[in-house]
Amino acid sequence: MASSEGNEPRSFAQATKDHLLVDMLRSARGGSSTEWKVLVMDDVTVKVMSTRCHISDITDEGISLVESLKKRRQPLTTLDAVYFITPSRESVTKFMQDMTGSGPLYRKAYVFFSSTLPRDLLGRIKEDRTLLSRIAALKEVNMEYLAVDTQGFVVDLPEALPHLFGEHSAGSREFDLCIGNIVTRLTTVFAALKELPAIRFRSTSSSSAGAQGGPGDVVCSKIATQLSDRVSQLQRLQGFPQRETCDLVIVDRAFDPVAPVIHEFTYEAMLHDLLEVDGTKFKYEVTTSGGRTETKEVLLEEHDSLWMELRDSHIAEVNIKLDEKMSKFRSMNKVAMIKLGRDSQQDLSTKDIKTMVQALPQYRDQIDKLGLHVHIATKLMDRFKEKRLKEIANLEQDLVFGDATSKEMQALFMAIPNMHPEDKLRLLMIYAASHPEKLDPKKERQWMKILEISGEDWNAVNNLEHLGVSVFKKSSSAFLKFGMKKSRRPMRKDRQEDEGQWDLSKFSPLLQDVVEDLAKGELSKEEYPYVKEPSVVDTSSSSGRAGGTSVRAPTWAKKRGDKAEGDGGRGPLSGPRGRRIFVFIVGGMTPSELRTAHKLTSQLKREVVVGSTSVDNPHRFLQNMKLLSQLDTLDI
């Protein structure tokens, strides 16, 4: 179990942060609490560090300056440097140039590699005796993933979908490199957490039926097999478990092709779908007291407790909560009005609140947070109405659950003639993914004429075949090059009752079904086979009973002296009762799948962690889908 000081179990997010700050930076600090150091990182590791640690965290560990490995730097020969770099030829060469010769940039170097250092590069370092004399530490810290959420991570390979599922990708150099990078970075997740996973992967083939699997079978099988070999090597390390301590299921994007394109109406999902967001950075305009318009940039992360409270809520619930909080703010601050010389019975206007905030700085942060989220929620509702998303989303969900056909689609397209082309394409992809083998070249041309969409856009629908989703009738076999049997789309449960009374909430990602079945011990071994049968059978169930044969205690719990990070800031959990569940999605995951991990962690009393090659909004997913094959010229 990954443990912090005092041997308390930690959440995924906290264990990741501690590995960077305690196991790496603090170990370089040693017994000296007064000497400052320089932190040098490359393009990959600066992302790794910034997703979990703020500059104040780094400063607290004795770092006075952060520098980029690829940039020219001034010599600081009175200071030691901590190098956190990837074990690439380029980064190792730059490090050696920094510290060799008669004029090294720093006094001593503490070197931490983000993953395994190749033998040939280690040999180059050992050959240089002058360099060796200037190295205070040389370690593999195993941290090459980005913890983008309290319970989510990416291996930062946004091109994985076209590289692994493209028309000509199989056997290509890009294919092999992408598989290798996924395996390397995924290995560091389990190395950093000191977890040994029981590895399973999605397989659509059936040995009893003698059917050949789809492209995702090849990808998932390769990753699972190679990862199993890599993590088994970690067992040689001191302190690494010798038996399985967690569960990992590897799936590809074809296991749920609807989730990336359907409209979701929880706060975080809508934000990434309808507004411009760069990771966790959101920019918006405010009007100052002087009447000027300024652009502000905020980070929507764990430090914003209001964001953590709202992010998984339905937009209707968000609006109710924000209204209640604003009313509570007004009622609690009548004393502020008295201080301002105002009648305490008089209602506060927005202008009054701004005046109060300027006069009483202690309320500024509180009202700034409320103002930010009121602004976001208002923008989202404006977009919702402008795009007529209630009508579109109703049809999307009816298509998914088999309550609508192509006739209802045509009717909606006529009812909303100015529908955005991307919303048309998303409806078509949902129809194609949830109604296997319903299209043929004739219908293809008809839809393109009716919808007036480009051949490039339609190519995204065609390319679902390259994921292994049977879109076209068998008689039209141009795309069926894998010899697959008819795709079996899993039945999706209507989750409206689970999600409360809100409209447009019956859809849920199939990730939920996979995790729930795994937790109950009911996940099919035919559809999700093990790479190796586990030496420890996990007997944890949805009732929360922990596996009696587990060699270690569960590895997640609330953060010391704080709310549990995996709980979305909603308060401490009742405590862990089972080992972690990891799901890795090849080809991009969605905000709704991260939300599912938050919800299931609370329900199952087991920390659910979702990883992927990237986090994609619908627009980015559609762009990647268009890249899977060259555009065929269609005569329309």
C-alpha positions, 0 to 999 in steps of 0.5 A, spaced: 500 500 500 502 506 498 502 510 505 504 517 507 508 518 514 505 514 519 503 509 515 496 511 513 493 509 507 492 514 501 488 516 496 490 515 489 491 523 488 495 524 495 499 518 493 501 521 487 503 528 490 507 524 495 511 521 491 513 527 487 514 531 493 516 526 499 519 521 495 523 525 490 524 532 492 524 531 500 529 525 499 534 530 495 533 535 501 536 530 506 537 533 513 538 540 510 532 544 511 536 551 509 539 549 503 535 551 496 536 547 490 534 548 483 529 544 479 530 542 472 525 539 468 523 537 461 517 538 457 514 531 459 516 532 467 513 539 467 506 536 466 507 531 470 509 535 476 504 541 474 498 536 475 499 535 482 503 540 485 503 548 485 509 552 486 508 553 493 508 545 494 515 545 491 518 551 494 516 548 501 521 542 499 527 547 498 526 549 491 528 556 489 528 556 482 524 552 476 528 551 470 526 548 463 532 543 461 531 545 453 532 552 455 539 556 456 540 557 463 545 561 467 550 557 471 548 557 479 555 553 481 553 555 489 547 551 488 545 543 487 540 541 482 534 536 482 533 533 475 526 530 474 527 528 467 525 523 462 530 517 460 530 519 453 536 520 449 535 528 448 534 529 455 540 525 458 544 528 453 542 535 455 543 533 462 550 531 461 552 537 457 550 541 463 554 537 468 560 535 464 566 539 463 570 545 466 564 549 467 558 545 470 551 549 471 550 547 478 554 544 484 551 537 484 546 534 481 540 529 484 537 526 478 530 522 478 528 519 471 520 518 470 521 511 467 526 506 466 533 508 464 535 504 458 542 500 459 546 504 453 544 511 456 546 508 463 552 506 460 554 513 457 553 516 464 557 511 468 563 512 463 564 519 464 568 519 471 567 527 472 560 527 471 559 521 476 563 525 481 558 531 480 552 526 481 549 526 488 543 521 486 541 517 480 534 514 481 528 511 477 522 515 480 517 512 476 512 517 475 510 518 467 503 519 468 498 526 469 494 525 475 488 530 471 483 528 476 482 526 484 481 519 481 483 520 474 490 520 470 492 520 462 499 517 459 498 524 455 498 520 448 492 524 444 494 521 438 493 514 440 486 513 437 489 515 429 495 511 431 492 505 433 486 504 430 487 508 423 486 504 416 493 503 415 496 503 423 496 495 424 504 494 424 506 501 423 512 504 426 507 509 430 503 503 432 508 500 435 511 506 438 504 508 441 503 501 444 510 502 447 509 509 450 502 506 453 505 500 457 511 504 459 507 510 462 502 505 465 507 501 468 509 507 472 502 508 475 503 501 479 510 502 480 509 509 483 503 506 487 507 500 489 501 496 486 501 489 483 495 489 478 490 483 476 490 485 469 484 483 464 482 486 458 476 487 453 476 481 448 470 481 443 472 474 440 469 468 442 473 461 442 467 457 442 464 461 436 471 461 433 470 468 431 475 473 430 476 479 434 476 486 432 482 491 432 481 493 439 482 486 441 489 486 438 490 493 441 488 491 448 491 484 448 498 487 446 498 492 452 495 487 457 501 482 455 506 487 455 504 491 461 504 484 465 511 483 463 513 489 465 510 489 472 512 482 474 519 485 473 517 490 479 516 485 483 524 484 484 524 491 487 524 491 495 518 493 498 514 491 492 508 486 493 509 479 491 501 478 490 496 482 486 493 488 490 488 491 485 484 490 479 486 493 472 481 492 466 484 495 459 478 497 454 478 500 448 474 506 446 469 501 442 467 498 448 462 505 449 463 509 442 456 513 445 459 516 451 464 521 447 459 524 443 452 524 447 450 531 450 451 530 458 448 535 462 452 535 469 456 541 470 464 539 468 461 535 462 457 541 459 463 546 461 468 542 457 463 541 451 460 548 450 465 552 453 472 554 451 477 550 457 484 548 456 485 543 461 483 546 468 484 553 465 478 557 464 478 564 462 472 569 462 471 577 462 469 581 468 467 588 469 471 592 474 469 597 479 472 603 474 467 600 468 473 596 464 473 589 462 478 585 464 480 577 462 481 573 468 484 566 468 482 561 473 484 554 475 478 549 476 481 544 481 481 541 488 483 548 491 476 551 489 471 547 494 465 550 490 468 547 484 469 540 487 462 540 490 458 542 483 462 538 478 458 532 478 452 535 479 446 536 474 446 543 471 439 544 474 441 542 481 447 547 480 443 552 479 439 551 485 445 550 489 448 557 486 441 560 488 441 558 495 448 559 496 447 567 494 441 567 498 445 564 504 451 569 503 446 575 503 442 573 509 449 571 513 452 578 511 447 583 514 452 585 519 456 587 513 450 592 510 450 595 517 457 596 517 456 599 510 451 604 513 445 600 509 438 598 512 439 590 514 432 589 511 433 591 504 435 586 499 442 586 496 443 587 489 449 585 485 452 592 485 451 592 493 455 586 493 460 588 489 461 595 494 460 590 500 466 586 497 470 592 496 469 595 503 470 588 506 476 584 503 474 578 507 468 576 503 472 577 497 474 570 495 467 567 497 464 572 492 469 571 487 468 564 487 460 564 487 461 570 481 465 565 477 460 559 477 454 563 477 458 566 470 459 559 468 452 556 469 449 562 466 453 561 460 452 554 459 444 555 460 445 560 454 448 555 450 443 550 452 437 554 450 441 557 443 443 550 441 436 547 443 439 541 446 433 539 450 430 537 444 437 534 441 438 530 447 432 527 448 432 524 441 440 522 443 437 518 449 431 515 445 436 512 440 441 509 445 435 506 449 432 503 442 426 508 443 427 512 436 429 510 429 431 514 423 424 517 422 425 521 428 432 523 426 429 526 420 423 530 423 428 533 428 433 535 423 427 539 419 424 542 426 431 545 427 434 547 420 439 551 423 442 545 427 450 546 428 453 541 423 457 538 429 450 536 433 448 533 426 454 529 426 453 527 433 446 524 432 448 520 426 454 517 430 449 515 436 445 512 431 450 508 427 453 506 434 447 504 437 443 501 431 449 496 428 449 494 420 443 499 419 447 503 413 449 502 406 452 506 401 445 508 398 443 511 405 449 514 406 448 519 400 441 520 402 443 522 409 449 527 406 444 530 402 439 531 407 443 534 412 448 537 408 454 535 411 461 534 408 464 528 406 470 529 411 464 529 417 461 523 414 468 520 414 467 520 422 461 515 422 465 511 417 471 510 421 467 507 427 468 501 423 475 502 424 474 501 432 470 495 431 463 498 431 459 494 425 456 500 422 454 498 415 450 492 412 454 486 411 453 486 404 457 492 404 464 489 406 469 495 404 470 496 411 469 489 414 477 487 413 477 484 420 472 478 418 469 480 425 462 477 427 456 481 428 458 486 433 454 485 440 452 492 443 451 491 450 445 493 453 445 499 457 441 500 463 436 506 464 440 510 470 434 516 471 432 513 477 439 513 480 441 520 478 435 523 481 429 527 478 433 531 473 431 530 465 436 528 460 440 523 466 438 516 464 444 515 460 450 513 463 457 510 461 458 503 460 464 504 464 459 503 470 456 496 468 464 494 467 466 496 474 460 494 478 460 487 475 467 487 477 466 489 484 461 483 484 465 478 481 460 477 475 465 480 470 465 475 464 472 472 463 470 470 456 469 478 454 474 480 459 479 475 460 485 475 465 492 475 462 494 471 468 490 468 473 491 472 479 494 468 485 489 472 490 482 471 488 479 478 490 473 477 494 471 484 495 463 485 493 458 491 493 457 489 500 464 492 501 467 486 504 474 486 503 478 480 500 480 475 506 487 473 502 489 480 500 496 481 502 496 488 504 490 493 506 486 497 501 490 503 499 486 509 499 482 513 504 481 520 506 487 525 506 490 526 513 487 532 516 482 533 510 477 531 506 478 525 502 480 527 495 477 522 492 470 524 495 469 530 490 470 535 497 463 532 499 466 530 506 470 524 509 468 517 507 466 512 511 473 508 510 476 503 505 473 496 504 476 493 498 482 494 494 483 499 488 479 498 481 483 501 475 480 501 468 484 504 462 481 506 456 485 506 450 483 512 445 480 517 450 476 518 456 470 523 457 468 527 463 462 523 464 467 517 465 471 521 471 464 522 474 462 515 474 469 514 478 467 519 483 460 516 484 462 509 484 468 510 489 462 512 494 458 507 492 462 501 492 467 503 498 473 502 493 477 507 490 475 507 482 481 510 478 480 511 471 486 512 466 486 513 458 491 516 453 487 523 453 481 526 456 477 528 450 471 533 449 466 531 443 469 536 438 476 533 439 474 526 439 470 527 432 477 530 429 480 524 431 475 520 428 476 523 422 483 522 422 482 514 422 482 513 414 483 517 408 476 521 405 473 517 400 470 521 394 462 520 394 458 521 388 452 525 391 
